[in-house]
Amino acid sequence: MRKRRNSSADLEREVILSVIILYVLICAAMIGIHYLQPGGTATVTSSSSPSHADRAGKE
């Protein structure tokens, strides 16, 4: 029974570590995209929503 408990704790630790690593990778990607975006360019949208018309130049 002790072995099963230890194996369960190892699995739990592995899942927690995997989630933390995934979170760090997603955060790093988002920060990287934020800083690597070219500056001085207008942001446009492909949305056809009327609320986005001013951003897409469709008035």
C-alpha positions as CSV (number, residue, x, y, z in Angstrom):
1,M,0.0,0.0,0.0
2,R,2.9,2.4,0.7
3,K,4.2,2.0,-2.8
4,R,0.8,3.0,-4.3
5,R,0.7,6.1,-2.2
6,N,4.2,7.1,-3.2
7,S,3.4,6.5,-6.9
8,S,0.3,8.6,-6.6
9,A,2.3,11.5,-5.0
10,D,4.9,11.2,-7.8
11,L,2.1,11.4,-10.4
12,E,0.6,14.4,-8.7
13,R,3.9,16.2,-8.5
14,E,4.6,15.5,-12.2
15,V,1.2,16.9,-13.2
16,I,1.7,20.0,-11.1
17,L,5.1,20.6,-12.6
18,S,3.8,20.1,-16.1
19,V,1.0,22.6,-15.5
20,I,3.5,25.2,-14.2
21,I,5.9,24.6,-17.1
22,L,2.9,25.0,-19.6
23,Y,1.9,28.3,-17.8
24,V,5.4,29.7,-18.0
25,L,5.7,28.8,-21.7
26,I,2.3,30.5,-22.5
27,C,3.3,33.6,-20.5
28,A,6.7,33.7,-22.3
29,A,5.0,33.4,-25.7
30,M,2.6,36.2,-24.9
31,I,5.3,38.5,-23.6
32,G,7.5,37.7,-26.6
33,I,4.7,38.5,-29.0
34,H,3.9,41.7,-27.2
35,Y,7.5,43.0,-27.4
36,L,8.2,41.6,-30.9
37,Q,5.2,43.3,-32.5
38,P,6.4,46.0,-35.0
39,G,5.8,49.4,-33.6
40,G,4.1,52.3,-35.4
41,T,1.8,50.1,-37.4
42,A,-2.0,50.4,-37.2
43,T,-3.7,47.3,-35.7
44,V,-6.5,46.1,-38.0
45,T,-9.2,43.5,-37.5
46,S,-10.8,41.0,-39.9
47,S,-14.0,41.2,-37.9
48,S,-17.2,42.2,-39.8
49,S,-18.8,43.4,-36.5
50,P,-20.1,47.0,-36.6
51,S,-18.4,47.7,-33.4
52,H,-15.0,47.0,-35.1
53,A,-15.8,49.1,-38.2
54,D,-13.7,52.1,-37.0
55,R,-10.6,49.9,-36.5
56,A,-11.0,48.3,-40.0
57,G,-11.5,51.6,-41.8
58,K,-15.1,50.6,-42.7
59,E,-17.4,53.4,-41.7
